[in-house]
Amino acid sequence: MAETNAVSMKLPQFWADRAKIWFAQAESQFVLRNITAEITKYHHLLAALQNDVAITLTDFFEHVPDENPYTALKLSLLKKYTHTDLEKAEMIRSMPDIGDRKPSDLMDSCWLCVLLDKQCLICL
């Protein structure tokens, strides 16, 4: 009979605006706690989703795959909450000009966005 060990862990709520960073941190927690089972990762991820995020994936939850449910949910979240290279290029193309501001002023604005944990088009 296989022995299992309970591992205490609670991931922070999912960051829809910083999904890739959130997954990097979550997967680091899985490594540190030696969590390798897809189903265990899936349930930790599911528990970290806010209601408004989970609602956007209703179709997924109606048909959760039996194999690799964590990977499938991760890919669904990344697809929904990250931008493609084409979308990023379009955002950059549509950015307002910096006008007569100095590049250092632009950098200061970007750092302020980071410190306030806000995403702004000028700082992408």
C-alpha positions as CSV (number, residue, x, y, z in Angstrom):
1,M,0.0,0.0,0.0
2,A,1.4,3.4,-1.0
3,E,2.1,5.8,1.8
4,T,0.9,9.4,1.4
5,N,1.9,12.4,3.4
6,A,-0.3,15.4,3.9
7,V,1.3,18.7,3.0
8,S,0.1,21.9,4.4
9,M,0.0,24.6,1.8
10,K,-2.2,27.5,0.7
11,L,-1.5,29.4,-2.4
12,P,-2.3,33.1,-2.6
13,Q,-5.3,34.1,-4.6
14,F,-4.7,33.9,-8.4
15,W,-3.4,37.1,-9.9
16,A,-5.4,37.5,-13.2
17,D,-3.3,40.5,-14.2
18,R,0.0,38.7,-13.5
19,A,-0.8,35.1,-14.3
20,K,2.7,34.0,-15.5
21,I,4.3,35.4,-12.3
22,W,1.6,33.7,-10.1
23,F,2.2,30.3,-11.8
24,A,6.0,30.7,-11.3
25,Q,5.5,31.2,-7.6
26,A,2.9,28.5,-7.3
27,E,5.0,26.0,-9.0
28,S,8.0,26.9,-6.8
29,Q,5.7,26.1,-3.8
30,F,4.9,22.8,-5.3
31,V,8.6,22.0,-5.7
32,L,9.5,23.1,-2.2
33,R,6.7,20.9,-0.8
34,N,7.4,18.0,-3.2
35,I,3.9,18.1,-4.7
36,T,4.0,16.3,-8.0
37,A,0.6,14.8,-8.5
38,E,-1.5,16.6,-11.1
39,I,-4.7,16.2,-9.1
40,T,-3.2,17.7,-5.9
41,K,-1.8,20.7,-7.9
42,Y,-5.3,21.0,-9.6
43,H,-7.1,21.3,-6.3
44,H,-4.6,23.8,-4.9
45,L,-5.0,25.9,-8.0
46,L,-8.8,25.6,-7.9
47,A,-8.8,26.7,-4.3
48,A,-6.8,29.8,-5.2
49,L,-9.2,31.1,-7.8
50,Q,-11.5,34.0,-7.0
51,N,-15.2,33.5,-7.9
52,D,-15.0,36.0,-10.8
53,V,-12.1,34.1,-12.3
54,A,-13.7,30.7,-11.8
55,I,-16.9,31.9,-13.4
56,T,-15.1,32.8,-16.6
57,L,-14.1,29.1,-16.9
58,T,-17.5,27.5,-16.5
59,D,-17.1,25.4,-19.7
60,F,-13.8,24.0,-18.4
61,F,-15.3,23.0,-15.1
62,E,-18.2,21.2,-16.7
63,H,-15.7,19.0,-18.5
64,V,-12.6,18.7,-16.4
65,P,-10.2,16.2,-18.0
66,D,-9.4,13.0,-16.1
67,E,-5.7,13.2,-17.2
68,N,-3.6,16.2,-16.4
69,P,-6.3,18.5,-14.9
70,Y,-3.8,20.9,-13.4
71,T,-2.0,21.4,-16.7
72,A,-5.3,21.8,-18.6
73,L,-6.6,24.4,-16.1
74,K,-3.2,26.2,-16.1
75,L,-3.3,26.4,-19.9
76,S,-6.9,27.7,-19.9
77,L,-6.0,30.4,-17.3
78,L,-2.9,31.5,-19.2
79,K,-4.8,31.6,-22.5
80,K,-7.5,33.8,-20.9
81,Y,-5.4,36.0,-18.8
82,T,-2.2,36.6,-20.8
83,H,-1.7,38.5,-24.0
84,T,-0.4,37.0,-27.2
85,D,2.7,38.5,-28.8
86,L,0.4,40.1,-31.5
87,E,-1.8,41.7,-28.8
88,K,1.3,43.0,-27.0
89,A,2.6,44.5,-30.2
90,E,-0.8,46.1,-30.8
91,M,-0.8,47.6,-27.3
92,I,2.7,49.0,-27.9
93,R,1.7,50.4,-31.3
94,S,-1.3,52.1,-29.8
95,M,0.6,53.6,-26.8
96,P,0.5,57.4,-26.5
97,D,3.7,59.2,-27.4
98,I,5.8,60.3,-24.5
99,G,5.6,63.8,-25.9
100,D,8.1,66.2,-24.4
101,R,8.7,64.0,-21.3
102,K,12.1,62.6,-20.7
103,P,12.6,58.9,-20.8
104,S,13.5,59.0,-17.1
105,D,10.1,60.5,-16.4
106,L,8.5,57.6,-18.3
107,M,10.6,55.1,-16.2
108,D,9.4,56.8,-13.0
109,S,5.8,56.4,-14.1
110,C,6.4,52.8,-14.8
111,W,8.0,52.2,-11.4
112,L,5.0,53.8,-9.8
113,C,2.7,51.4,-11.6
114,V,4.8,48.5,-10.4
115,L,4.9,49.8,-6.8
116,L,1.1,50.3,-6.8
117,D,0.7,46.9,-8.5
118,K,-1.2,48.4,-11.4
119,Q,-0.9,47.6,-15.1
120,C,-0.8,50.6,-17.4
121,L,-0.4,50.7,-21.2
122,I,2.6,53.0,-21.1
123,C,4.6,50.6,-19.0
124,L,4.0,47.3,-20.7
